[in-house]
Amino acid sequence: LPNPPPPQQTMGTESRRGPTTTAIIQQQQQQHHRNNKHKKRNMRLGGAIPSPCQQLLATIGLLWKSPIVRFLGVYQMAFGIGQTFGDMYLNGYIVKESLGMANVGWMAAITPSVAALISPVFSYFGASEKGKRSEILLGSSFYAAVGSIAIALSPGALRNLKWGIASLYVCLGVCRGVFETPQKAAIVDFFPGERASAGFSNMLAFSGGAFGVSFIVFAYMTQLHMGMLLLVIGVFAFLSILRAYAIYFGRRRKRG
């Protein structure tokens, strides 16, 4: 009888035929294990993505239950009112008549430029909750300061400042920097995890609503009335931020 083929040839023949049944089972088990890991991770991250209706209900529910949302919303309203004052009134009536239409763009660019330059500073000094609180209080004070200037000076006196009007844009730039950096970071502090999206939705509703209403009503208001509104909303925002953080720190002390 002929001798059987050596083991090396038999192994080569099996490898050419493809993976064995045992190897296929092992691959399926590994894939099943990976799928389970992905499912567990998605459950830790909050499960399935909520529908728009669920997100809307979560936003309304947070607004109804949390006084912190309502207190933070005052600064959002101040942001909408203050930026509308700069975009609509200062650009369209003061700078245009004082420096000419050609310089409106240069003046309007001051606000976002100051916000961009000061945001890293706010990020550095606002690493703690108390740091964020101080910065948001600073922004509220600047809104009140812009309103006070609008009350103290007549439209003619404001136009006579010429390039000195830039000081108002600098103040509004600081306020916008506060809005973009510590104020948004504070929302994550107050509403961590899955509640953060509802918190941001509420803040957008406050600021966007203030923008829309301001563009409508400012057409019927004098500079004095706009200044009074900015002063009141700035002071109210200052007090609201103090109250929001008082609630936050009080709850944290109770939890130990």
Steps between C-alpha positions, in 0.01 A plus 500: 500500500619859431614708791250771628584861413704692756310723753631814332315420176174426688515833681566680177201336337268610786628860489430516127143382559431801727450558878382209707165489678671574829658817360165621365335447837779692671458794259125508562553499876749786475259703286216432745724614786585825316131566430417456868774746595358759257149451641620545858692815404194648329294426811754685715488796263125529534363232272317582181504849356184680618247609243433873440179470698682342795766771486234770498328346802834474681570869430161612626525271801838641601371856461199419719686312774834680527515860626866508399398484133275801543767698686764422237252597230509863616860536380400338171232764462751772583725362228223513241394852597857634522611360167188631331574843645842490337397343168183696441530830682870580528584375150191631325449836670804613696811380314344542157425869561814567705773327299326410176376175357852397396607471865202303628666171415823596678311598812276191494807276474620618842241297692582151364873582495503593869295189578749279314800658672359490850349150487834324575542728800154409624576133439815520713355691795162326481628148567309490831131562562578814698716626218215454252263676737730804524533520122126479438446769763756712312303458178178600674671812635617596152146479365388731779790734416399519132144577606621773737699667220198487271294670772759764590580611143261631240514357146679815386759478778554135417563582135747772599718237665604389150744211543441516873181308428732200474500479880139380489594230249785390724256462790265298281796287388583416861137406556503277193822335618326420828206355308720280283738365765419499875126525458480194274745312722278579798209323332703178495582550870137550594356230271754222444446193287185459298340812652758723329318493166175614665693774680652629177161486328353722770787747477458525122129562545567786743769670291330441164166621630662815640670564165177468305289713732769769528530545125126565489451727802823702460353655187246674724729590791724799564861474609395588853255212514755257356753613759252453782418151375870407482565639848209309652581171326868535594421551869241224493750263333758581769256413778373191318849357459567549870177315580569216254840429652362531853253221419771293332750526785225443757393176336857380478556565872190297584628207293821519702 
